[in-house]
């Protein structure tokens, strides 16, 4: 049985500390990555790898669609002031798609 290294994504949560030092609250969202440490205790087998792959595919498709729509909308705007918010929304949508898809696939239990 392989080690479950998926939980190491929780180390990205340390980027949230940049918000403390730079006084930029936009970095606080990275603290959400600490939740990935919960995967360190999950048994890593073929079904787990398959569920991660399927959830990743869902997040990738959402990313492609929303990125195309975001670029289209931003190209019609006179200024790019909303670009930061659009990127944050894209990022959150990708993460939520992955997390919800993974949760649904794990609850189903079959490929």
Buried (B, 14 or more C-beta within 10 A) or exposed (E): EEEBEBBEBBEBBEBBEBBEEEEEEEBBBBBBBBBBBEBBEEEBEEBBEEBBEBBBEBBEEBBEEBBEEBEEEBEEEEEEEEEEEBBEEBBEBBBEBBBEBBEEBBEEEEE
